[in-house]
Each structure stands twice: as C-alpha cells, then as structure tokens.
Amino acid sequence: MKKLLVTGGAGYIGSHTVVELLDTDYEVVVYDNLSNSSPISLDLVFQITDKRASLIEGDIRDEQKLDEMCRDSWHWQTKNPMGYVS
C-alpha cells in the first residue's frame, strides 16, 4: 500500500481529498496545524470510509518538526497506534 502525506488534510477540502485517497487504498498521513480545522473531520472520514488516516499536528512552516516527522516516520506510528500526535 502506498503512503501519502496530505498537508491540511483535516480541513474541508483536505478531508474530502483524504476520503478519495482512502477509498483508492492509499495509506494517508495528515499533517495539519488545526488552525482552521478539527480532528473531528478525520473521525467523520473514518465513518465514511471505515479507514483511519493518521494525524500529525504541526505547521508546515515548522521545518524542524517536518524534518523530524520525515526522518522518523515509523516512530510516531509505533508509539501512537491510533495515529494521533500533537
């Protein structure tokens, strides 16, 4: 299964994109600062698709956090099986 990173995936447009990606069998990781969105939208995505997207709370402008996430992508999954990280 291919894994995709969707920035802003907890927002209106992003969550619709996540639904389509999950429905086409992608593993989806959402990277969102939740400034204009909510993790509840990903719960709704789960209700629609019966598949869960992982959420990493972070700002795309935070280069250090983004770099850490890319370098240690497996680490947050093993520590947080539900996929939620703040």
C-alpha positions in Angstrom: 0.0 0.0 0.0 1.3 3.4 -0.9 1.5 6.1 1.8 0.8 9.8 1.1 1.2 12.9 3.2 -1.7 15.3 2.9 -1.0 18.8 4.3 -4.1 20.5 5.6 -6.0 17.2 5.4 -8.2 18.0 8.4 -9.8 20.9 6.6 -12.8 20.9 4.3 -11.0 20.3 1.0 -8.3 18.2 2.6 -10.7 15.9 4.3 -12.6 15.3 1.0 -9.2 14.5 -0.6 -8.4 12.1 2.2 -11.8 10.3 1.7 -10.9 9.8 -2.0 -7.4 8.6 -1.3 -8.5 6.1 1.4 -11.2 4.8 -1.0 -8.5 4.1 -3.5 -6.4 2.2 -1.0 -3.8 4.7 -0.1 -2.4 4.9 3.5 -2.9 8.6 4.4 -1.0 10.7 6.9 -2.5 14.1 7.5 -0.2 16.9 8.6 -2.3 19.9 9.9 -1.9 22.7 12.4 -5.7 22.6 13.0 -5.9 26.4 12.9 -8.9 26.2 10.5 -9.9 22.6 11.0 -10.5 19.9 13.6 -9.5 16.3 14.2 -13.2 15.6 14.3 -13.2 15.8 10.5 -11.0 12.8 10.4 -13.4 10.9 12.6 -16.1 11.7 10.0 -13.7 10.5 7.3 -13.5 7.2 9.2 -17.3 7.0 9.4 -17.5 7.4 5.6 -14.6 5.1 4.6 -14.2 2.7 7.6 -10.5 3.5 7.2 -8.5 5.8 9.5 -6.0 8.4 8.4 -3.1 9.2 10.8 -2.9 12.8 12.1 0.2 14.7 12.9 -0.5 18.1 14.4 2.1 20.5 13.1 2.6 23.6 11.0 4.1 23.2 7.5 6.3 26.2 8.2 8.0 24.4 11.2 11.0 23.0 9.3 12.4 21.2 12.3 9.2 19.3 13.1 8.6 18.5 9.5 12.2 17.2 9.2 11.8 15.1 12.3 8.5 13.6 11.0 10.0 12.6 7.7 13.2 11.2 9.3 11.3 9.2 12.0 8.1 8.4 10.2 7.8 5.0 11.7 8.4 6.2 15.3 5.1 8.1 15.8 3.1 5.1 14.3 4.6 2.6 16.8 4.0 4.9 19.8 0.5 6.0 18.7 -1.3 3.2 17.1 -4.4 5.4 16.6 -2.2 7.8 14.7 -2.8 10.9 16.7 0.3 13.0 17.6 0.5 16.5 18.9 
